[in-house]
């Protein structure tokens, strides 16, 4: 779940969804809240953007992570999440991102041991 800076409300909503899914499915179900947006993970690895799009920038400040999508759109005027997130994700160095982003590290641990 992408928090979009409304973390507590998002967590509450995600827990309700998780409970609903668990009651209806016979497979494990977990939730995870991305701090702030999926793009906030990606911009913590500017080398990923450089590989995918040939655009270089410095790792943004914590305050810029809150508006990660806008941060990318300023540097990539044609950025469209539905089209470009998969491309960025394929270029992502998950080990580097795990060192830089505690939120991503928690997500990776959850996926490794659901």
N, C-alpha and C positions, 0 to 999 in steps of 0.2 A: 504494500500500500504506500502510495506517495503522499507524504504528509502535507506538502505545500504550505509549510509553516503553521499549520493548525494541528499540532501534534496530539494534544490530549483528546480533542474531538475525534481525530482520525483513529487513535488507539481504541477508543470506546467503540466506534463504528466497526473497526476491524475485529475486535473481540466478539461482537454480536454476530458478525458474518461467520467467524470461525466456529462459534457454538452452533449456529444454524447448520453449517456444512457438516460438522461432526455428527449431528443428530440424524442427518440424511444419508451420509456416505459410510461405507465400510472401509475406507482407506484413511491413513493419517492426514491430518490437515493442520497447518501452522500458519500464523500470520507474522508479518514483519513490517514495521513502519520505517520507510526510508526518510532520513533527515535530509533534507528539505524536499528535494526532488531527485529523480534518478540522475538528472544532469549534474547534480552536485557531486556525485561520485566521479563522473567523467572528467569534470574540469579540475579535479584534484590530481589528474594525470594528464597534464597538457601535452605530453609526448604522444598520447593516444590520439588527440585531435590532430596533431601534426602529421602522424602516420596516415590517418584517414582522410584529412582534408588539406594538408600542406599549410596549415595556419599555425603560427607559433605565438604563444603568450606565456606569461609567468603564472605560476600557481596563484590563484586568487586568495584574497583574504577571507576570513571567516564570515564577515558581513556580506561578501559577494556570493557566498554559498547559498544564502537565503533566496537569491534571485538568479540561480544558476541557468535557468532556461534563457532569461534575458541576456545574461552574460555571454552565452553561446550565440544567441541571435545577433548581438552586436558584432561579433567576430565572424560569424557565418550568416550573412544576410538571407540566404536561402534555406537556413536550417528548418527542417520539418521533423519533429520527433518520430512520427510513425515511419518515416522513410530513413532517417539518419541514425536513430538510436541503435538499430541492429548493426549497422556498419561500424559505429563507434564501439559497441560491445565486442565485436569480433577482434578489434585492435587492442583491447584492454589488457594490460598486464595486471592480472589479479593479485599477484604477490606484492607488487609495488603499491597498488591501491590498498591492500590490506594493511600495509605499514603506515600509509598516510591517512586512512579514514577508519576510525574506530567503528563507525556505523556499518561500513561495508564489511569489516572484519567480523562483526557480530552476525551479519547476514551470511557470510561464507561459512561460518561455523554451524549455523542453523541448517544450511543446505547440506553440509557434510554429515551431519548427525541429526536427521529429522526425528 
